């Protein structure tokens, strides 16, 4: 059969620009350009001429694990265990426990097969140590089995510097980079990447200085995805490129894994079912961007609205991604896309430029004032955009419902440096 493509003439980008100006009666290509929050120009269309000089697939895995987050308070281990078992029964493969005090591990983990699921324990209170208790529990119930997928991680590098102290360096083979806070605080995509890289660089540098670099076995990086679909896919892919570049500088050949979640800053109390659609956009961009685990935040907070089975809906969104859309059957689906390859390159360039500036200022630990200022600017811009309508959120600042019970979307998180997650104010 003849190659049908030979019947079509190759059209250059300049020819398309001329056609636009002709069809739109004088409107130029440049008039149709816009600018994103990273100060990158977005073109009305992209062609092969926009591709970077070299492109390659950035990851080879296609599937990801459906994750959940469960916050546990002392005395509430039994209810947290019941919640975990219910979620595991309905398709969850990875659990992230968020704790702030020592717990009764036997009650919390009752009937949960920790040797066959991925488990993270995120410690919210840096003053507690659970390693000895956890090791004792593991040796009692899982003696001789690999503990590779049972990971204790520290919490909040923004709030404190515990991740960078000598005890952490000497006792942990796994690095954890908490990047999701940067999104929840409202930073743009290139800023999020830059601070993730700054965190990684600081930890690797300190490990090298302490002679502990070679014992590092793997790296877990968390991030959160927002609503700019192509931009978020590009952000994730840019992270692959730049994390690989830093590891190469340290001559490390170790795996790194992306723990993705959906962002919080776009969740609205007004007409909250629209949050389901927003979560779909954010979650799917994480999948196409190559995440290894994904947690979709419920569209309504169970802290305030118990009657809404929001966690079930969030889980089922991922089942739709897999079982009906088959996104778990192809790796790096965005590879070769004119738009996404170009956006990946531009975002990576902006992020690397900011990362170098952070390093010139002495690293992430000495750059706190600049970081706080960037967060304040980003939050102000997003709030103003939501107020003037330049950032459209259906049901919040456009097509509002006349009557709806208004409750907070999530319990806001306060940081020691007076920052807090960006939360859109209630309209009613």
N, C-alpha and C positions, 0 to 999 in steps of 0.2 A: 504494500500500500504506500502511495506517495506521501511524503511528509507535507501535511497541509500547511505548515508554517511557511513554506517556501512561496506560497501564494500571497503572502501579506508583506507589504513593504515595512521595513523598520522605520519607525518615526522617532525623531530625536526629541529631547526635552524642549529645545527651543521652538520646535514646530508645534508642540502642544501649547506652549505659552502663547504663541501667535494665534492659535485657534481659540484659546480662551478670550483673548482681547477682542477678537473678531466677533465671537458669539455673544459676549457680554457687553458689546458696544463700547469698547474703550477701557474696560476694567482690566488692569494689568495683573500679572502674576503676583507682584509685590503687594498689591492692594488686598489680596486674599490671604496673605500671610498673617499669622497671629503669633503670640509669644506666651510660653508657659511660665510657671512660677520659677523655673530654673534660669530664666532669661534666654532660653533657646527659641529660635524661630521655628514655627511649625508651618510647613508648606501645604498648599491645598492638594498637592499630589506629589508622589515620588516615582522615580524611574530607576532603571538599572544604573544610570549615570550617578545616582546618589549613593550607591553602595560604597562602603569603605574599600580600600585597596585589597584587603584580605579579610575574608569571613570564613568562619568554621563553626560547626556545631559545638555548643558550649557544654553540653552534658549528654550522657548516654542513657540515663535511667528514664523510664516513662511513667512509672507508677509512683504514688505517694501514699502516706499513711493518714487515715482520718484520725484527727486528734481531738481531745477535749481537755478543758482546764477545770479543775475542781479545787476550790478553796476550802481548807479544813481548819476548824477551830478545835481546841482541846475539849473533850467531852462530846464532840459531834462526829467522832470517827465512824460510828455505826451508820448514821444517815449518809455520810460521804461514801462509805463502802457500798450501800444500797444503790446510790446514784451511779457509782462507777460500774457496778455489775449490770445495771439497766442499760447503760450506754454501750458496754462491751457486747451485750446481747444483741444490740441493734447496730453493730458494724464498726464501733470505735476500735482502733488498733493501737493507739498511743495515748497515754494519760500523763498530763502535767499537773502534779499536785502542788498547790501553793500553800505554804505553811508559815507560821510565825512563832511556833513553840513546839516543844517535844510532844510527840503523840504516842498513843498506844498502837504500835505498828501491827500487832497481831489482829486487833479489831479492824483496823483500817484496811488491811490487805487480805482479810478473810475471803477464801474461795477465789481470789484473783491469782491467775497463773503468771507470776512476774517473770518467769523464765521464757515465756513465749510472746509477751507483749513488750512494747517499748515504754519505759517509765522514766519520767523526770521528776525530781523533787526540787522545787524552787523555794529557796529559803528567804522569806521576806525580812526576817529579823537577823541581822548579821551577828548578833551577840550569842546565838545558840550554835551548838555543834552537835550534829546527829550522826557523824560518821561511825563512831564506835557502836552506837545502838543499831544502826542499819546493818553494819557488818555482822553483828551478833545475830540479828534476825535472819540474814541471808544464810549464814553458816548453819543455822538451826533447821531451816526449811528447804534450802537449795544447795546443800553442800556438794561441791564438785561441779556445779553448773556455772557456765559463763555469766559474769555480771556485766558484760559489755553494754547491754541495752538497759541497764539500771543505773541512772546517772543522777548524782547529787550536784546541784549547781547553786551558786550564790546569787544574790539578788541585788539589783539596783546600783550599777556603777555610777549612775548620775547622782544618787543620794549619798553614797559613801565610796571610799576607796578600798574596800575590803578585798576586792578581786585582785588588787595589785600588791598585796602584802606578801611577805616572804613565806608565811605559813601556807598560803594558797598555792604559791609557786612550787613549794617543795612537797605538797601532798596531793596535788591533782594532775593527772595525766591528760585530762580532757579540758579544753578551753571552751568557755561559754561567753559569747558576745551578745549582750542584750541590746538588740537594735530596735525592737518593736516600740520602745518608749519614744524614740525619735519621731516616729510617725504619729503616735497618739498625742504628742506635744504639738504637732502641726508643722514640723519642718518640711521643706520641699524634698523631692526625691534625691537630688544631688547632695544636699546637706545630710540627709539620712545616711547615704553611702559613705560620705566623708567621715562622719563620726563613728560609724562602724569600723572603718579602716583605721581610724585613730586609736580606737579601743584595741583592735587586734595588734596593731604595731606596738602599742605600749606593753601589752602582755608578752608578746614575743621578745621584745627588747629586754624586759626584766628577766625573762627566763634564760635568755642567752647570757646575761650578766651573771646570773646565779648558777650557770652551768647545768641548767635543767631543760634546755631546749630539746635535746635529743629524746627525752622521755615523753615528749608530747605525742600522743597517739592519734587524736582527732580533734576537730573543732566543730562546735555547734553555734550557728549564728541565727538569731531570731530577728524577724522584721515584720512589719505590717503593711498591707497593701490598701491603697485608696481607690478612688473612682475613675482616675484617668487611665483608661484601659490599656492603650498602647504604651503610654508612659510607664505604667507600673510593670508591664512585661519587660520593657526595656531596662528599667531599674534593676529588676532581678537578674537579667542577663549581664548587665554591667557589673554587678556584684561578682558574678562568676569570673569575669575577666580580671577584675582588680584584686580580688582575694588571691587568685592564682598568681598574680604578679608579685604580691607581697611574700607569699610562701616561697616563690622562686628566689627572691632576694635573700631569704634565710636558708636556702638550699634544703627546704623541707618538702618531702613527698608524702604527705599525709592526707587522708580524706577530710573533707569538710561538708557539713550538712546544713541545709536551710530549714529552720522552723518558722513557718509562715502563719500569720493570722490576719484577720481582717481588721482594718483600722476602726477606731472608735470616734474620731472627730466628726465624721459625717452622719452619725446616728442622730435621729431626731425623735422627739417625743410626739410631736404633731404628726398625725397620719402615719404612725410607725410601720404599718405594713409595707410602705415604700422602702423601709430599711432592708427588707428581704431582697428586693431587686438590687439595691446598692451592694449588699453582701455578695450577691451572685457575681456582679462585675468584679469586685475586689478579689473574691475567692478564685474565680476562673483565671484572672490575670496571674495569681500566684502559681496556679497549676501550670499554665503555659510558660511561666517564667522559670520553672524547674524546681519548685519546692520539694522537700522530702517529707515533711508533715504539714498538715494544714488544719487550723482551728478557725471555724467561722463563729464569730461572736453572735449570741442570740439577738434577734432584732428588738426584743424587749427584755429588760432586766428582770430576772426572777426575784431579785431583792424587793421589787415593788409590785410586780404583777404575777402572782403565783398561778393564776388561772390560765395563763398563756403558756402552751407547751413549746416555747421558743427554741429550746435545745433540740427537740426532735426535728423541728423544721430545719435548723442549721445543719444537723447531721444529714438529713435527707437531701439537702442541696448537693452535698458531695457525692451521695449515691447517684444522683442524676448526672453529675459530671462523669462518673465512671460507667454506670450500668446502662445509661441511655445515650450518652454522648461519646463514650469510648475515648475520652481524653487520656486515659491511663494506658493507651496502646501505642502511643507515638512519643518519641523523645524530641525535645526542642522543636516543636512545631513551627515556631516563629523564624527558624533559621532560613535565611535567604529572602525574607520579606524586605522589600525596599524601604518601607516606612520604619519597621522596627529595627532593622540593622543600622539605619542612619541614626535613629533616636538612641539606640544603645550606645553608639559611638559618641554622640554629643553629650549624653548624660554622664558617661564614664569620664569624658574629658573635663567637664565641669566639676565632678566629684573629686577627681584626682588633683585638680588645681586647688580646691579648698583643703583637701587633705594635706597637701604640701605646705599650705599656709599655717595650718594647725601645727605641723611639725616645726616650722620655723619659729612659732611662738612657744616652743618648748614641749609640745605634745599635749595630748588631750587633758591631762591632769592639771596643766598650767593654763589651759585655754578656757577656763570656766566662765570668765566674764564675757568673752566673745560669744560663747555658747548660749548663755542666758539672754544676751541681747538678740541673737538670731531667733531664739524661740519667741521672745516678746514681739519682735517684728512680724514673724510668721503668723502668730495668733491674731495680732491686730489686723493684718491683711485679710485673713480668712473671715474674721468676724465682720469686717467692713464689707467684704464681697457678699456675704450672706445677707447683710442688711440692705445693700443697694441693688441686690438682684443679679449682679454680674456672675455670681456663683448660684446657679439655680438648683433648688432642692424642692421637688414636687411635694406638696403637702406641708411644707415649712414656710417658704417664702413665695410660693406660687400655688394657686389652686388649693387654698386652705379649706379644711372642713369647718363647718360652722360650729359643731359641737363635738367635743371629744374629751374624755377624762385625761388630764395631763399629769404625768408623773415623770420624775427623772429617768433618763435612759440608762445610766449606769452610775455606780458609786464612784465619785471622782477621787483620783489619787493625788495626794499632796507630796511634794518633794521637800527636802530639807532646805533647798535654796529658794524657797517661795514660788517655785514653778508648780503648775498642775496641768493635768491633761486638758486639752482644749475640749470644752463642752459647749455646744450651741445653746444659748439661753432660751428659756421657754417663751413662747409668743403670747400665751394667754394667761 
